[in-house]
Amino acid sequence: MTRTLYLFAGAAPPVFDIARVIEDAQARGWDVCLGLTPTAARWLEPSLDGLAALTGRPVRFEYPLPGRPEVWPAADVILVAPATFNTINGWALGLTETFVVGALAEGIGKGVPMVAVPSVNAALTQHPQFERSVETLRAAGVTVLFEDAATGSEYRWQPALAAAEAVAG
């Protein structure tokens, strides 16, 4: 039985590794559906067709028009990586102006297992809302991997995929 991973990515430098991460997830047995924030989609615009071919599904970065059929299978787990300051705060506050944040907010309500790996600079982590947002998401059952995400060290893709596998069961 194929498991479905929604991989949602924001506009932070680790997003440029997304094709490799999709391949790693597929090697682990995941059917990957890729969702991007609007800015991440703009950054990756020259690669969107190739990413769609890699996943075998359309890359989504905006809400579909009403009445259109769902083009992705249901998620077994959602991995949000890189999760930006804007995505973390919007998600925690329920501000669903983008497709990714709207799907994340619904994921909490549907009980979909979720993992978030922030990619936020040190100055933004000092903003008081960021810590509150991380606490809110954790209280809602989201696994947030944030121990060293803001230190400038290598982005934690392998622990992110391992955490997604663990929460998916």
Salt bridges, closest charged atoms under 4 A:
ASP17 OD2 - ARG20 NH2 3.98
ASP24 OD2 - ARG20 NH1 3.42
ASP31 OD2 - ARG57 NH2 2.93
GLU70 OE2 - ARG60 NH1 2.62
GLU106 OE1 - LYS110 NZ 3.84
GLU147 OE1 - ARG156 NH1 2.96
ASP148 OD1 - ARG156 NE 3.32
GLU165 OE1 - ARG28 NH1 2.98
